[in-house]
Amino acid sequence: MPYVLFVFLLPFTYNRYLILLTAFFSGLFLDALNNSGGLHAAACSTLAFTRIIVDTKILDTDAIQLQGFRYLTPVYKNFRFYALYLFFLTFLHHWIYFTLDFSSIYSFFPVLLVSIVSSVGSFLLILLYKIIAGIR
Amino acid sequence: MVFLIRFIRKNLFLIVYLLLMIFSTGQVVRFNIYQQSYYFNTSSAFFNGMSRIKTDITDYFKLADVNKALLEENNKLKESSNENRKFSDTQQFIAKDSSGNKKYSYLTANVVQFTTHLQNNFITIDKGSNQGVKKDMAVLSPSGIAGIVIDVSPDFSLVLSVINSQFKATPMIPAANFRDGSVSWNGKDPTVIQLNGVSRFEKIATGMEVVTSNYSVKFPSGVPIGKILNVKQSGGSSFYDIDVKLSTDFRKLSHVYVVNYRHSSQIDTLNRRAKRGN
């Protein structure tokens, strides 16, 4: 599910409510296409929420204002940090998605396995996009 | 009130997020049949459990009445059914020994109940002590051995099936001129029985026929047990591990013969006297 890139690409300088609602409605749009109720919406809004919290904790707002930062990019921190950031947020999104999809306490480990494997896939596709578009 | 408003304003972002989550999870539950069933199962499990405990207690006190009613119903059904009259006369045929004395008498019986999927399988037949069935009599199927009678009621008997882990019989392999060892079942395949105690020096081959031994007191000699399926030699052991394909298909058992060995009581008394003598 590499569409999570969309949520990552939302500019940090936007209003956080706008980011949250945009992520939510993009998820809901996918749900309408997939006929899956609110699986994507729940996962996407969680992703957006966590992303905003993480961003505000990590990013130095003064530096952003001074240097005109718009995105969290590998330029700001090193690439390894950025990859870790991408992967864990992607994993969180997938984990929420598959937990709701399986909806069973007893399938904790299958859910973990499926979400790890598919988040690796999504992560690689996101990286591919970054390489094609050029890492800035 | 002011505090509440301040609280909401402070945590508005979190509250918006939680509202969105509640909405989307609600949508998941509403749209997806699987999640819906999971939610309703979890919530109703508690109430179902409570009501089950209640019915368990009340049912326990009704058990005696229920049993009586069931017995009456059973008797009525048995009296009314045609099965009851199927083998009402005691059919017997008799095998004579060389001197013309009756050695074995056979009694046909219908299989009422049987299992093949358990570790200890039993067969219930519709002949009992009223028809002359006694404990320890051998039971044969049309194509081979079937078991040994272990319990008798007036009209029914319980037969320890060959495919029971407690069954044992003495085999004989005429083609190898071998009369020793024992057959027993390891509980895995209901069509295969194990032959133990065959020495490595015996000339055994697959396909040889295994029959009951003439040393057996219960079984008549020469009743087919099965054919040797495969012969294995476990390391270090001086015996073969032999699988025998049963000639009786226990999954299709419908009628059996109960064998009455006329001289079994004499042999029993002799054995007992010998033991007492020691």
Boltz contact constraints between the chains, C-beta under 6 A:
constraints:
  - contact:
      token1: [A, 24]
      token2: [B, 20]
      max_distance: 6.0
  - contact:
      token1: [A, 37]
      token2: [B, 27]
      max_distance: 6.0
  - contact:
      token1: [A, 37]
      token2: [B, 28]
      max_distance: 6.0
  - contact:
      token1: [A, 37]
      token2: [B, 31]
      max_distance: 6.0
  - contact:
      token1: [A, 37]
      token2: [B, 32]
      max_distance: 6.0
  - contact:
      token1: [A, 38]
      token2: [B, 24]
      max_distance: 6.0
  - contact:
      token1: [A, 38]
      token2: [B, 27]
      max_distance: 6.0
  - contact:
      token1: [A, 38]
      token2: [B, 28]
      max_distance: 6.0
  - contact:
      token1: [A, 39]
      token2: [B, 28]
      max_distance: 6.0
  - contact:
      token1: [A, 41]
      token2: [B, 24]
      max_distance: 6.0
  - contact:
      token1: [A, 42]
      token2: [B, 21]
      max_distance: 6.0
  - contact:
      token1: [A, 42]
      token2: [B, 24]
      max_distance: 6.0
  - contact:
      token1: [A, 42]
      token2: [B, 25]
      max_distance: 6.0
  - contact:
      token1: [A, 45]
      token2: [B, 20]
      max_distance: 6.0
  - contact:
      token1: [A, 49]
      token2: [B, 17]
      max_distance: 6.0
  - contact:
      token1: [A, 100]
      token2: [B, 28]
      max_distance: 6.0
  - contact:
      token1: [A, 103]
      token2: [B, 35]
      max_distance: 6.0
  - contact:
      token1: [A, 103]
      token2: [B, 38]
      max_distance: 6.0
